[in-house]
Amino acid sequence: MNILLTGGAGYIGSHTALSLIDKGHSVTVVDNLITGNKTLIPAKAKYYDFDIADESSIQKIIKENKFHMAMHFAGLTRVDESIKYPEKYQLHNFEKSKIFFSSCIKNNLKNIIFSSSAGVYGNSNSDNLTEDSELKPINPYANSKYKIENLLIEISKKEKLNYTILRYFNVAGADKNNRSGLISKSSSNLIKVLCEVVNKKREKIIINGNDYKTKDGTAVRDFIHVTDIADMHVLAANNLLKNGTSNIYNCGYGNGYSVKEVIAEMENIIKNKLQVEIGPRRPNDIAVSIANSDKFKKEFNWKPRFNNLNYILRSALEWEKIN
């Protein structure tokens, strides 16, 4: 396959580019490096440094390359930032995606895989979220993903557009060969923060709330290794090309770990206690979010390779040591 991949200098985009290249596919990355890091782009990928809303540049590369599909990762991803600057998320995530899709359609690129989020389910507090669960995003980041999903669905009714929407749960870990991982100056990602504390880049870990109605009072999440997410994209791409049917899938393991359990597992790995402090809940934070990924498992005969919290933490820690 020949893939146009937006946001390939980001965390999940770069891993997916690696997974595609490892399997013999061609990848062209477009990333304006607003949040991405150029060092994460695979050496074997073609790379263009411009914005997805730069219509003339996007249309030029689509015309020059016979892409089989576009994988759309580009966008801003911080919930806390989106609450402070909702207009920024409306512009970068929704408005620019709209322009990008229009450029694709005008040039007959009509297979699109979109990276969405479990945030579209909102505060459902469910340990069994299916693709048919109610959608009620509660922050501007999640709302921007929800709006893009709806946009793709609407476009597909009017144009011959085929889409696959992948809703990620909590993505963590790093490439086993340390070719890519999470790079962020001020991350709110629990596992990234833990790795920074272990590597003495931060003093302590603050638990945001310990009074949730969960087994130990802390929030529960479904953590999925980034390489499994990347592999899911390759399977979805092959399927989209072969069958041309549009669909939506959850990307998670179906196991929930509380914040305290993740911290305890990290302490077990490093054989040491970390400095932990209890802080207030984050605004609009969700108590429990666990995927039901049966639909993807059944349709693709998918078996995750890295469904192991210990491995997820170790791979993230190895990456943090060298970055």
Secondary structure, DSSP 4 states (H G I P E B T S, - for coil): -EEEEETTTSHHHHHHHHHHHHTT-EEEEE---SS--GGGS-TTSEEE-S-TT-HHHHHHHHHHS--SEEEE--S---HHHHHH-HHHHIIIIIIHHHHHHHHHHHTT--EEEEEEEGGGG-S--EEEE-TTSPP---SHHHHHHHHHHHHHHHHHHHS--EEEEEEE-EEE---TTSS-----TT---HHHHHHHHHTTSSS-EEEE-S-SSSSSSS-EE-EEEHHHHHHHHHHHHHHHHHH---EEEEES-S--EEHHHHHHHHHHHHTSPPPEEEEPPPTT--SEEEE--HHHHHHHT---S---HHHHHHHHHHHHHT-
